[in-house]
């Protein structure tokens, strides 16, 4: 598929029209989508106006920042996604395309890497042995920065991205729990832990770029709990070390912590509804349009996520 180019009046809608419209919706900006495609903003604006004339409806609400699709635009976006996905499938399967091979750069935060992301990557490589995977483990916000800079094609995060040019799909879930040291002052803490006990515990927090910390802080604030950390660390590994050393307690991914909790610390659920958050597959739709390996991986993750995992 090629990038959008100006065309004459009365031309039929083509695949580039669909890809361009999807890019503008995901970016929320004509100028940002134009920069990513390498065309001028006026050329892309003309293409969009011609597309709306072909459809017979306004597809974008130009009074909003970022740009949002109208009601008809949302329906058209769903159609565009379906057609573009079907075309990629047709190219790779029905046309007898070469066996999938290449390199897949993946950036993921620590919680997804510990569980879902590692399992799905292992399954993907087994199905497509010609693909080599390079995996970087970062904070959630650094995952986002890496995707925006195109140093990775896809990512996994424990919170939705802030950049409007990135798309996110919830593909799994994770529970946030409290890890406490195996020292005498913490051994009597009950499981689950009443929320009113949190204020009396020394809390070690992750840096603000951590999706785990951000989710826990936001969810507990909604329940009237104000967190007062005594220390801050800059990585999941540093948090585990601080807890094991007895510096304090900390919020962790249950699945990630279960793999190292034995003999290191206890895991306590919090009173009330469990702190469950989605895990997201995150990507730039324009990168997937150009990268067959990343597009195939996206479809594979969707397929995997559609089948509930069993223990």
Backbone bond lengths (Angstrom), bond angles and torsions (degrees), N, CA, C in turn:
res aa  C-N    CA-C-N  psi(-1)  N-CA   C-N-CA  omega(-1)  CA-C   N-CA-C  phi
1 X - - - 1.465 - - 1.520 109.51 -
2 X 1.311 117.39 136.31 1.450 122.00 -179.12 1.521 109.72 -100.12
3 X 1.347 115.10 161.66 1.451 120.10 177.16 1.513 110.63 -69.10
4 X 1.334 117.65 166.63 1.452 121.55 -176.53 1.513 111.28 -69.45
5 X 1.299 116.13 146.29 1.452 121.41 175.33 1.510 107.93 -137.97
6 X 1.323 118.72 150.07 1.458 120.58 178.91 1.515 110.12 -58.33
7 X 1.303 116.76 146.40 1.441 120.45 -178.35 1.519 109.26 -139.98
8 X 1.306 116.05 165.79 1.450 120.23 -176.70 1.500 112.52 -76.64
9 X 1.323 115.71 165.17 1.451 121.31 179.67 1.522 110.07 -64.28
10 X 1.320 116.42 144.74 1.456 121.16 174.90 1.511 114.20 83.62
11 X 1.357 118.51 0.65 1.458 120.06 179.12 1.510 109.80 -68.07
12 X 1.324 116.36 147.99 1.460 120.71 -179.79 1.518 110.29 -73.84
13 X 1.327 115.94 159.06 1.464 121.58 175.54 1.526 108.69 -67.25
14 X 1.332 117.01 135.22 1.458 120.20 177.29 1.528 110.19 -126.70
15 X 1.334 115.77 -178.46 1.458 120.43 -176.14 1.532 111.36 -63.09
16 X 1.333 116.82 -34.42 1.458 119.11 178.58 1.526 111.84 -63.71
17 X 1.341 116.64 -35.20 1.468 120.09 175.98 1.525 110.33 -59.96
18 X 1.317 115.12 -45.05 1.470 119.43 -178.24 1.522 110.63 -65.17
19 X 1.336 116.41 -43.33 1.457 119.89 -179.38 1.530 110.95 -65.35
20 X 1.321 117.21 -39.27 1.454 120.71 179.28 1.524 110.97 -65.46
21 X 1.321 117.41 -45.86 1.457 120.13 -179.83 1.529 110.02 -60.86
22 X 1.329 116.96 -44.22 1.467 120.25 178.46 1.528 110.84 -59.91
23 X 1.333 117.13 -41.89 1.461 120.50 -179.66 1.521 111.36 -62.97
24 X 1.332 117.38 -42.36 1.467 120.51 -179.97 1.522 110.68 -64.19
25 X 1.335 117.44 -41.77 1.460 120.29 179.16 1.519 110.39 -63.40
26 X 1.329 117.13 -45.89 1.469 119.92 -177.48 1.528 111.43 -68.35
27 X 1.336 117.29 -35.89 1.465 120.40 179.36 1.527 111.82 -80.26
28 X 1.340 116.26 -25.23 1.455 119.73 -177.18 1.513 113.07 71.18
29 X 1.334 116.26 15.18 1.461 120.03 -174.78 1.518 109.29 -157.76
30 X 1.331 115.95 131.78 1.466 120.10 175.67 1.525 110.18 -66.17
31 X 1.326 117.06 -42.51 1.467 119.96 -176.74 1.519 111.98 -64.30
32 X 1.335 117.42 -40.15 1.466 119.48 -179.58 1.518 110.67 -68.13
33 X 1.332 117.02 -41.63 1.459 119.73 177.34 1.521 110.46 -64.02
34 X 1.344 116.93 -39.60 1.461 120.55 179.53 1.525 111.05 -62.83
35 X 1.348 116.85 -42.72 1.469 119.99 179.23 1.523 110.95 -61.49
36 X 1.333 116.75 -40.90 1.454 119.42 -178.17 1.524 111.56 -68.43
37 X 1.341 116.92 -31.34 1.464 120.01 178.06 1.525 112.16 -84.97
38 X 1.336 117.50 -17.13 1.448 120.22 -179.62 1.516 114.22 85.65
39 X 1.332 117.86 24.34 1.459 122.59 178.37 1.529 109.89 -119.72
40 X 1.309 115.38 164.42 1.455 119.32 178.72 1.521 110.39 -75.28
41 X 1.341 115.00 155.04 1.462 119.22 178.08 1.527 112.03 -61.72
42 X 1.344 120.18 -43.25 1.471 118.72 178.71 1.526 113.16 -60.01
43 X 1.347 117.35 -38.35 1.464 119.57 179.92 1.525 110.98 -63.85
44 X 1.337 116.40 -40.96 1.462 119.71 -179.83 1.526 109.99 -70.29
45 X 1.332 117.14 -39.11 1.468 119.96 178.19 1.529 110.78 -60.94
46 X 1.332 116.70 -41.69 1.470 119.37 177.85 1.521 110.84 -62.90
47 X 1.324 115.60 -39.94 1.468 119.32 179.99 1.527 110.70 -63.70
48 X 1.312 116.80 -39.60 1.462 120.60 179.89 1.531 111.55 -68.10
49 X 1.324 116.55 -40.56 1.459 119.07 178.59 1.534 110.86 -64.38
50 X 1.325 116.29 -39.72 1.456 119.33 177.46 1.528 110.80 -64.72
51 X 1.333 116.48 -38.64 1.464 120.31 178.01 1.527 110.10 -61.84
52 X 1.323 117.67 -43.79 1.465 121.00 179.41 1.534 111.10 -63.18
53 X 1.331 116.48 -36.40 1.461 117.97 176.76 1.521 111.27 -66.43
54 X 1.322 116.78 -38.61 1.465 120.38 178.38 1.535 110.79 -64.48
55 X 1.340 116.32 -41.36 1.466 120.84 -179.34 1.528 110.40 -73.94
56 X 1.332 116.71 -32.85 1.450 120.20 -178.70 1.510 113.67 88.72
57 X 1.344 116.63 13.63 1.471 120.49 -179.48 1.523 109.05 -146.72
58 X 1.336 116.06 155.64 1.464 121.41 171.19 1.526 108.20 -74.71
59 X 1.322 116.76 126.03 1.463 121.50 -176.29 1.523 113.08 -99.89
60 X 1.346 117.49 -22.74 1.457 121.39 -176.41 1.529 110.04 -124.80
61 X 1.330 115.55 137.71 1.461 121.38 174.68 1.529 106.97 -88.41
62 X 1.314 117.54 101.34 1.455 121.85 -174.06 1.524 112.97 -81.41
63 X 1.323 117.48 2.43 1.466 120.59 177.76 1.516 112.08 -89.01
64 X 1.318 117.79 -6.07 1.465 121.68 -175.84 1.526 110.62 -106.09
65 X 1.327 115.86 152.03 1.463 123.16 172.93 1.527 107.24 -130.72
66 X 1.359 119.04 113.03 1.461 126.42 1.83 1.527 112.02 -71.60
67 X 1.344 116.20 166.73 1.459 121.31 176.00 1.521 110.10 -59.75
68 X 1.323 116.38 139.13 1.454 121.09 177.81 1.522 109.47 -125.19
69 X 1.326 118.26 147.90 1.455 119.76 176.32 1.524 110.77 -72.27
70 X 1.318 116.35 147.00 1.462 121.06 171.95 1.524 108.54 -72.81
71 X 1.341 116.51 179.31 1.467 119.41 177.86 1.530 110.43 -58.91
72 X 1.335 116.32 -44.66 1.466 119.46 176.39 1.525 110.23 -66.41
73 X 1.336 116.22 -36.76 1.460 120.14 178.83 1.517 112.52 -61.63
74 X 1.333 117.75 -36.59 1.462 120.37 178.21 1.526 110.42 -65.56
75 X 1.328 116.00 -40.17 1.465 119.22 177.79 1.523 110.48 -67.15
76 X 1.332 116.24 -38.83 1.459 119.52 179.25 1.526 110.98 -67.43
77 X 1.357 116.76 -36.30 1.463 120.25 177.47 1.527 110.76 -61.87
78 X 1.339 116.72 -43.08 1.469 119.87 178.30 1.529 110.44 -60.59
79 X 1.337 116.32 -41.09 1.456 120.20 177.12 1.526 110.86 -63.29
80 X 1.338 116.32 -44.54 1.460 120.37 -179.65 1.525 111.29 -60.38
81 X 1.341 116.58 -44.48 1.465 120.49 179.05 1.528 110.65 -59.86
82 X 1.332 116.41 -44.35 1.460 120.63 -178.59 1.525 111.05 -62.91
83 X 1.326 116.73 -45.47 1.461 120.61 -177.91 1.530 111.09 -66.55
84 X 1.327 117.15 -43.85 1.468 120.37 -178.60 1.522 111.42 -66.30
85 X 1.338 117.43 -40.04 1.460 120.17 176.40 1.522 110.80 -64.26
86 X 1.338 116.75 -42.07 1.466 120.13 179.79 1.526 111.04 -64.39
87 X 1.331 117.05 -38.00 1.456 120.34 179.60 1.527 111.11 -65.78
88 X 1.365 116.99 -42.01 1.461 119.59 177.86 1.530 110.36 -62.26
89 X 1.326 116.60 -41.96 1.460 120.21 179.04 1.526 110.26 -62.77
90 X 1.322 116.53 -43.18 1.461 120.95 179.18 1.523 111.17 -61.22
91 X 1.335 116.07 -42.57 1.455 119.82 -179.75 1.528 112.02 -62.83
92 X 1.332 116.83 -41.92 1.461 120.49 -173.57 1.522 113.05 -84.98
93 X 1.346 117.47 -21.61 1.461 119.53 -176.10 1.523 112.20 -114.82
94 X 1.320 118.29 -60.94 1.456 121.06 -173.32 1.526 112.36 -66.71
95 X 1.341 117.97 -31.00 1.450 120.09 -178.93 1.527 112.50 -88.58
96 X 1.324 115.84 5.41 1.461 118.92 177.89 1.511 113.08 63.69
97 X 1.316 116.39 43.43 1.459 120.57 179.93 1.525 109.83 -62.93
98 X 1.333 117.37 157.51 1.457 120.29 -179.67 1.525 111.88 -57.61
99 X 1.316 115.86 156.65 1.459 121.07 177.04 1.524 108.97 -55.36
100 X 1.327 116.00 135.88 1.460 119.82 -176.08 1.521 110.39 -61.46
101 X 1.306 115.94 128.16 1.460 121.34 178.95 1.517 108.31 -150.55
102 X 1.308 115.79 156.20 1.453 120.21 178.59 1.514 110.73 141.46
103 X 1.314 116.20 -161.76 1.459 123.06 -176.45 1.520 108.72 -121.02
104 X 1.309 116.32 135.32 1.457 122.25 178.33 1.517 108.75 -117.15
105 X 1.333 115.69 112.97 1.467 121.42 177.86 1.528 108.20 -89.77
106 X 1.329 116.60 121.27 1.459 122.56 -176.84 1.530 108.96 -123.38
107 X 1.319 116.83 133.05 1.462 122.05 173.47 1.521 107.63 -116.47
108 X 1.312 117.03 132.49 1.463 119.78 -176.09 1.516 110.39 -144.87
109 X 1.329 115.49 146.42 1.457 119.77 174.16 1.526 108.91 -78.83
110 X 1.328 115.94 166.38 1.466 120.52 -168.05 1.519 113.76 -64.02
111 X 1.344 117.87 -36.81 1.466 119.50 -177.28 1.529 112.15 -65.24
112 X 1.346 119.82 -51.02 1.464 118.37 177.62 1.516 113.21 -62.74
113 X 1.350 117.53 -35.74 1.463 120.12 -178.71 1.522 110.86 -61.35
114 X 1.326 116.05 -37.11 1.459 119.80 -176.66 1.521 112.78 -66.35
115 X 1.326 117.69 -23.14 1.456 118.71 -175.34 1.498 113.08 -132.71
116 X 1.317 116.29 -92.89 1.457 121.88 -170.82 1.527 112.59 -56.84
117 X 1.327 117.64 -49.55 1.458 120.08 -174.62 1.523 111.63 -61.10
118 X 1.326 117.30 -42.36 1.461 120.11 -179.89 1.521 111.28 -64.28
119 X 1.331 117.01 -40.65 1.466 119.51 -179.26 1.525 111.30 -67.80
120 X 1.332 116.69 -42.35 1.456 118.81 -176.87 1.530 110.43 -71.08
121 X 1.318 118.58 -34.78 1.455 121.06 176.49 1.530 111.16 -65.95
122 X 1.322 115.98 -40.44 1.463 118.99 178.13 1.526 110.82 -62.52
123 X 1.335 116.77 -42.44 1.458 120.31 178.74 1.516 112.01 -65.98
124 X 1.323 117.20 -37.38 1.461 121.25 -179.54 1.525 110.88 -65.27
125 X 1.318 117.13 -43.18 1.458 120.95 -179.40 1.529 110.96 -67.62
126 X 1.328 116.58 -34.25 1.470 118.77 176.58 1.528 110.49 -65.17
127 X 1.327 117.15 -39.04 1.463 119.86 179.82 1.518 111.37 -74.12
128 X 1.342 117.06 -35.87 1.468 120.97 -177.15 1.537 108.65 -123.20
129 X 1.314 117.31 77.43 1.470 119.91 -175.00 1.527 113.81 -64.91
130 X 1.334 117.48 -13.65 1.459 119.54 177.35 1.510 113.57 -79.14
131 X 1.330 118.28 -5.13 1.466 122.37 -179.21 1.527 109.80 -97.02
132 X 1.308 116.54 131.87 1.457 122.78 174.14 1.525 108.76 -104.95
133 X 1.316 116.52 128.88 1.458 121.87 -176.17 1.523 110.30 -103.28
134 X 1.320 116.18 133.20 1.462 122.63 172.09 1.523 107.57 -115.71
135 X 1.327 116.78 117.29 1.459 122.20 -173.66 1.522 110.86 -114.17
136 X 1.343 115.71 125.94 1.459 121.68 175.23 1.522 108.67 -112.21
137 X 1.335 116.84 133.51 1.459 121.71 178.55 1.528 108.76 -104.24
138 X 1.329 116.16 119.27 1.456 122.57 -173.66 1.524 109.97 -137.58
139 X 1.309 117.31 175.72 1.458 119.72 169.53 1.518 108.75 -70.43
140 X 1.332 116.96 162.30 1.460 120.18 -178.24 1.525 112.04 -57.67
141 X 1.317 117.81 -44.37 1.455 120.17 -177.81 1.520 111.58 -69.60
142 X 1.308 117.99 -31.94 1.460 119.46 176.71 1.526 110.75 -73.47
143 X 1.335 117.40 -30.02 1.464 119.46 172.35 1.527 109.18 -58.88
144 X 1.324 115.95 -46.52 1.460 120.73 -180.00 1.529 111.11 -60.55
145 X 1.319 117.49 -45.37 1.460 120.89 179.21 1.530 111.14 -61.03
146 X 1.321 116.64 -38.41 1.467 121.15 179.96 1.523 111.24 -66.01
147 X 1.336 117.03 -39.02 1.459 120.36 178.62 1.521 111.16 -69.02
148 X 1.315 117.32 -42.38 1.463 120.89 179.63 1.529 110.24 -62.33
149 X 1.328 117.28 -38.68 1.463 121.86 179.28 1.529 112.40 -79.34
150 X 1.331 116.40 -2.84 1.476 123.25 179.68 1.531 112.63 61.66
151 X 1.335 116.16 32.04 1.458 119.81 171.84 1.524 110.61 -85.70
152 X 1.324 116.22 -8.70 1.469 122.65 173.00 1.519 107.19 -143.14
153 X 1.347 115.74 151.48 1.469 120.47 -177.78 1.520 112.06 -88.62
154 X 1.326 117.13 -34.27 1.461 121.90 -179.77 1.519 108.73 -140.50
155 X 1.329 115.66 161.27 1.455 119.33 179.29 1.513 111.80 -148.13
156 X 1.312 115.74 166.51 1.461 122.98 174.35 1.524 107.20 -126.21
157 X 1.344 116.41 132.32 1.451 121.76 -178.88 1.516 110.88 -137.43
158 X 1.325 115.04 156.13 1.451 120.53 176.64 1.508 113.35 -93.15
159 X 1.327 117.64 7.28 1.468 122.34 175.90 1.518 107.57 -149.44
160 X 1.325 118.37 155.71 1.464 119.69 -179.21 1.526 110.73 -69.10
161 X 1.336 117.72 150.05 1.465 120.06 -179.44 1.516 111.69 -71.86
162 X 1.331 115.78 152.70 1.459 120.86 177.32 1.519 111.67 -87.25
163 X 1.331 117.62 -27.48 1.461 120.76 -177.18 1.521 110.13 -73.78
164 X 1.334 116.66 127.42 1.460 120.47 -173.47 1.525 112.46 -73.86
165 X 1.324 118.76 -10.79 1.465 120.33 177.65 1.526 111.82 -84.53
166 X 1.309 117.99 -7.45 1.461 121.30 179.17 1.525 109.88 -99.41
167 X 1.312 115.99 136.11 1.462 122.11 174.64 1.525 108.92 -97.19
168 X 1.328 116.53 151.40 1.465 121.16 -179.04 1.521 109.80 -137.71
169 X 1.325 116.05 137.57 1.458 122.37 176.60 1.527 108.50 -126.57
170 X 1.325 117.06 125.95 1.472 120.43 175.60 1.523 108.41 -71.85
171 X 1.332 116.67 119.99 1.463 120.73 -174.19 1.526 113.22 -121.04
172 X 1.319 117.51 -8.93 1.467 121.21 179.24 1.522 107.39 -162.63
173 X 1.321 117.05 -179.05 1.461 120.92 177.71 1.521 109.61 -138.09
174 X 1.311 115.41 161.70 1.455 121.74 -175.62 1.531 108.22 -147.21
175 X 1.316 117.08 144.84 1.463 121.22 177.14 1.517 109.54 -103.62
176 X 1.321 115.67 135.41 1.460 121.33 175.49 1.524 108.34 -96.17
177 X 1.326 115.92 128.41 1.463 121.92 -178.88 1.524 108.77 -128.05
178 X 1.336 115.37 175.09 1.455 120.89 -179.78 1.528 109.04 -104.46
179 X 1.317 116.76 123.74 1.468 122.02 175.20 1.525 108.35 -94.05
180 X 1.341 116.18 130.33 1.469 120.45 -178.14 1.529 109.45 -127.13
181 X 1.335 117.20 146.58 1.468 120.78 -178.03 1.536 112.54 -65.67
182 X 1.309 115.58 156.48 1.471 121.46 175.20 1.527 109.44 -91.03
183 X 1.317 116.03 59.57 1.460 122.11 179.61 1.527 108.68 -123.54
184 X 1.340 118.09 158.19 1.468 121.25 -171.80 1.525 114.60 -54.91
185 X 1.337 118.68 -36.36 1.462 119.45 -175.04 1.531 112.79 -70.64
186 X 1.332 117.39 -13.48 1.457 120.56 -179.31 1.535 113.19 -112.29
187 X 1.327 118.31 -6.49 1.463 120.17 -170.25 1.522 113.42 -70.47
188 X 1.332 118.61 -19.67 1.471 120.29 -179.24 1.530 113.07 -93.04
189 X 1.320 117.77 0.64 1.465 119.59 -179.87 1.520 109.86 -63.88
190 X 1.329 117.88 131.59 1.468 120.65 -177.84 1.533 112.19 -78.67
191 X 1.324 114.45 159.29 1.457 121.93 175.05 1.527 108.25 -126.15
192 X 1.350 118.38 114.39 1.463 127.93 5.78 1.521 112.64 -75.67
193 X 1.324 115.76 159.14 1.455 121.90 -177.98 1.525 109.71 -91.09
194 X 1.356 118.53 123.14 1.467 119.92 175.83 1.523 110.77 -58.62
195 X 1.301 117.37 139.89 1.458 120.94 -175.95 1.524 112.39 -62.12
196 X 1.332 117.59 -29.29 1.459 118.68 -178.36 1.532 112.50 -71.73
197 X 1.343 117.10 -8.03 1.463 119.67 176.95 1.530 112.05 -84.89
198 X 1.322 116.85 -16.04 1.466 119.25 -175.59 1.524 112.25 -61.30
199 X 1.333 116.98 -39.04 1.460 120.43 -175.38 1.522 112.78 -61.74
200 X 1.323 117.22 -24.46 1.464 120.49 -177.52 1.524 112.87 -91.88
201 X 1.328 117.75 -0.62 1.464 121.04 -176.58 1.523 110.97 -102.88
202 X 1.346 117.69 140.16 1.471 119.89 174.95 1.525 109.16 -70.32
203 X 1.321 116.16 119.35 1.456 120.90 -173.43 1.526 110.50 -108.26
204 X 1.330 115.45 127.77 1.466 121.68 174.90 1.524 107.05 -99.35
205 X 1.314 117.42 122.60 1.449 120.88 -176.45 1.526 111.04 -103.67
206 X 1.333 114.97 154.27 1.461 121.00 169.30 1.528 108.62 -83.40
207 X 1.310 116.34 164.44 1.457 121.10 177.65 1.526 109.83 -63.39
208 X 1.326 115.90 162.15 1.465 121.21 -174.73 1.516 112.77 -60.84
209 X 1.349 118.39 -20.59 1.465 121.24 -179.47 1.523 112.68 -77.89
210 X 1.324 117.83 -3.15 1.460 121.42 -177.90 1.524 111.24 -81.43
211 X 1.326 116.48 125.30 1.459 120.21 176.62 1.518 111.90 -66.54
212 X 1.343 117.57 -34.22 1.469 121.00 179.14 1.519 110.42 -62.68
213 X 1.332 116.01 -49.37 1.470 119.19 -179.62 1.519 110.62 -64.59
214 X 1.318 117.44 -45.25 1.460 121.36 -177.69 1.523 111.30 -59.23
215 X 1.333 116.52 -42.91 1.466 120.70 -179.35 1.517 111.02 -66.71
216 X 1.339 116.87 -45.61 1.461 120.55 -179.02 1.518 111.49 -63.69
217 X 1.320 116.65 -44.74 1.469 120.49 -178.65 1.522 110.83 -62.07
218 X 1.343 116.42 -44.87 1.462 120.03 -178.63 1.528 111.32 -66.10
219 X 1.340 117.48 -43.47 1.459 120.97 -178.01 1.525 111.70 -66.64
220 X 1.322 116.65 -40.11 1.466 119.38 -178.64 1.533 110.97 -74.08
221 X 1.315 117.78 -32.94 1.464 120.06 176.01 1.525 110.02 -61.61
222 X 1.335 116.47 -36.87 1.467 120.32 178.01 1.525 111.27 -66.22
223 X 1.332 117.04 -22.27 1.462 121.15 177.93 1.530 111.80 -96.74
224 X 1.331 116.28 9.63 1.457 120.07 176.61 1.509 114.76 82.84
225 X 1.335 117.56 17.08 1.465 121.29 -178.47 1.521 108.87 -104.24
226 X 1.317 117.15 121.46 1.460 122.27 177.94 1.524 108.84 -101.38
227 X 1.322 116.27 123.63 1.460 120.93 -177.14 1.525 110.13 -90.00
228 X 1.345 115.98 139.01 1.457 121.86 -179.88 1.534 109.00 -129.49
229 X 1.327 117.65 85.83 1.471 120.88 -176.94 1.527 112.45 -66.39
230 X 1.327 114.79 151.96 1.467 120.75 175.79 1.521 110.68 -104.48
231 X 1.328 117.25 -13.44 1.462 120.93 -179.02 1.528 108.65 -156.32
232 X 1.329 115.86 158.53 1.462 121.61 177.57 1.517 109.45 -132.89
233 X 1.339 116.85 139.14 1.459 122.18 177.48 1.530 108.22 -125.02
234 X 1.344 115.60 164.66 1.461 118.69 -171.16 1.527 114.97 -109.70
235 X 1.348 117.09 11.77 1.461 118.78 178.74 1.522 109.53 -160.47
236 X 1.341 115.03 163.28 1.461 119.36 176.66 1.523 110.79 -63.62
237 X 1.323 117.15 -40.17 1.467 120.48 -179.51 1.521 110.83 -62.05
238 X 1.335 117.20 -41.51 1.463 120.39 179.16 1.527 110.91 -66.32
239 X 1.336 116.64 -34.48 1.464 119.99 178.30 1.523 110.68 -65.75
240 X 1.328 116.64 -47.11 1.469 119.81 178.56 1.526 110.93 -58.87
241 X 1.332 116.66 -42.03 1.468 120.28 -179.31 1.522 111.10 -64.62
242 X 1.332 116.86 -40.89 1.462 120.50 -179.45 1.522 111.24 -65.20
243 X 1.326 116.29 -41.40 1.473 119.99 179.38 1.525 110.06 -66.08
244 X 1.321 116.54 -46.45 1.466 119.92 -178.96 1.531 111.12 -61.61
245 X 1.333 116.90 -32.98 1.467 120.43 179.65 1.518 112.57 -77.26
246 X 1.338 117.96 -9.83 1.455 120.98 178.10 1.506 114.43 93.00
247 X 1.351 118.27 11.76 1.461 120.17 -179.56 1.522 111.55 -64.62
248 X 1.326 116.84 -35.22 1.455 120.27 179.98 1.513 110.79 171.49
249 X 1.321 116.05 -166.59 1.455 122.46 -179.49 1.531 108.93 -104.25
250 X 1.341 116.90 163.58 1.460 118.75 -179.21 1.514 112.63 -156.73
251 X 1.322 116.14 155.49 1.459 121.41 177.55 1.523 109.47 -84.33
252 X 1.337 115.49 132.03 1.458 120.89 -177.06 1.522 109.69 -139.69
253 X 1.313 115.34 160.93 1.461 121.32 170.08 1.519 108.72 -70.51
254 X 1.338 116.26 128.28 1.462 119.40 -178.53 1.525 111.38 -60.26
255 X 1.336 116.19 -45.66 1.461 118.60 -176.91 1.517 111.45 -65.67
256 X 1.337 116.82 -40.96 1.457 119.54 179.38 1.523 110.86 -66.17
257 X 1.339 116.94 -42.88 1.466 120.52 -175.99 1.521 112.44 -72.66
258 X 1.332 117.99 -30.47 1.464 120.74 -179.25 1.519 111.53 -58.63
259 X 1.322 117.30 -27.56 1.453 121.33 -177.50 1.524 112.73 -76.38
260 X 1.335 116.49 -9.72 1.463 118.24 -178.32 1.528 113.05 -136.64
261 X 1.340 117.41 3.72 1.461 119.91 -173.54 1.523 113.46 -72.03
262 X 1.310 118.75 -31.95 1.467 121.14 -174.86 1.531 110.87 -55.91
263 X 1.334 115.69 117.78 1.454 121.11 178.43 1.515 114.59 76.07
264 X 1.343 117.99 2.27 1.457 120.48 -177.10 1.526 112.24 -113.11
265 X 1.330 117.46 -43.23 1.460 122.46 179.55 1.518 108.32 -167.41
266 X 1.350 115.16 168.53 1.469 121.15 175.91 1.515 109.84 -99.95
267 X 1.325 115.64 153.97 1.451 121.45 175.88 1.519 109.02 -113.74
268 X 1.336 117.07 126.03 1.452 122.64 -179.33 1.519 110.06 -118.36
269 X 1.313 116.35 133.64 1.462 119.49 169.00 1.526 108.40 -77.13
270 X 1.330 115.03 156.83 1.457 120.22 177.87 1.517 109.98 -95.30
271 X 1.345 116.07 148.98 1.452 120.25 179.37 1.523 111.69 -62.83
272 X 1.315 115.78 150.58 1.464 120.47 -178.16 1.514 111.11 88.41
273 X 1.327 116.52 -165.67 1.465 119.79 -179.69 1.526 111.69 -58.52
274 X 1.308 116.78 140.60 1.463 121.23 179.59 1.531 110.19 -61.46
275 X 1.332 116.22 146.45 1.459 121.42 176.30 1.537 107.91 -84.67
276 X 1.314 115.78 87.25 1.464 121.17 -178.55 1.522 108.37 -107.53
277 X 1.310 116.58 132.47 1.464 121.26 179.42 1.524 109.60 -127.95
278 X 1.319 116.87 154.03 1.467 119.75 174.32 1.530 110.45 -74.99
279 X 1.317 115.40 153.43 1.458 122.36 167.19 1.527 106.91 -107.87
280 X 1.327 116.38 133.94 1.465 121.14 -170.41 1.523 112.20 -111.54
281 X 1.324 115.51 138.62 1.458 122.03 162.38 1.527 105.88 -86.83
282 X 1.329 117.49 125.66 1.459 122.18 -173.29 1.529 108.97 -124.20
283 X 1.335 116.40 139.88 1.460 120.15 -177.95 1.520 109.80 -163.06
284 X 1.329 114.60 162.68 1.454 122.22 171.26 1.525 107.25 -93.71
285 X 1.333 120.07 118.29 1.469 120.89 -178.16 1.521 113.44 -56.19
286 X 1.337 117.63 -30.48 1.456 120.03 179.31 1.521 111.39 -69.66
287 X 1.326 117.32 -33.56 1.463 120.43 176.22 1.528 109.97 -65.82
288 X 1.326 116.73 -42.48 1.459 119.60 179.56 1.519 111.90 -64.78
289 X 1.341 117.24 -32.03 1.457 120.43 178.57 1.520 111.47 -66.25
290 X 1.339 116.84 -23.52 1.461 121.40 -177.01 1.525 112.94 -104.85
291 X 1.306 118.14 -14.30 1.470 122.64 -171.23 1.527 109.41 -119.27
292 X 1.328 117.17 102.88 1.463 121.09 -176.42 1.517 112.06 -64.45
293 X 1.335 117.82 -35.68 1.471 120.61 -179.67 1.527 109.77 -65.83
294 X 1.343 117.28 -45.79 1.461 120.70 -179.85 1.523 111.06 -65.58
295 X 1.344 117.83 -39.48 1.465 120.89 179.44 1.524 110.54 -65.16
296 X 1.322 116.90 -39.71 1.469 120.23 177.63 1.520 110.49 -66.01
297 X 1.330 116.27 -38.17 1.463 119.85 178.25 1.513 111.12 -63.80
298 X 1.344 117.21 -41.37 1.463 120.24 177.75 1.527 110.49 -57.48
299 X 1.326 117.21 -46.70 1.457 120.32 -179.93 1.532 110.89 -64.48
300 X 1.330 116.24 -37.25 1.463 119.75 178.81 1.535 111.03 -64.99
301 X 1.334 117.00 -41.39 1.471 120.19 179.23 1.524 109.80 -64.37
302 X 1.342 117.51 -41.46 1.463 120.02 176.94 1.525 111.03 -59.79
303 X 1.313 116.07 -43.05 1.475 121.02 178.87 1.520 110.45 -62.20
304 X 1.335 116.58 -44.51 1.464 122.38 -179.84 1.530 109.74 -63.05
305 X 1.330 116.67 -46.46 1.462 121.17 -175.60 1.534 112.01 -66.68
306 X 1.328 116.45 -24.72 1.462 119.91 -178.99 1.518 112.55 -73.48
307 X 1.321 117.80 -16.08 1.460 122.43 -179.86 1.526 108.39 -107.13
308 X 1.346 119.23 114.72 1.468 120.76 -178.20 1.526 111.13 -58.38
309 X 1.334 115.41 136.04 1.464 119.79 177.19 1.520 108.99 -76.51
310 X 1.316 115.60 143.49 1.446 121.51 177.16 1.512 109.96 -118.38
311 X 1.308 115.66 150.14 1.462 120.80 -178.68 1.517 109.56 -89.31
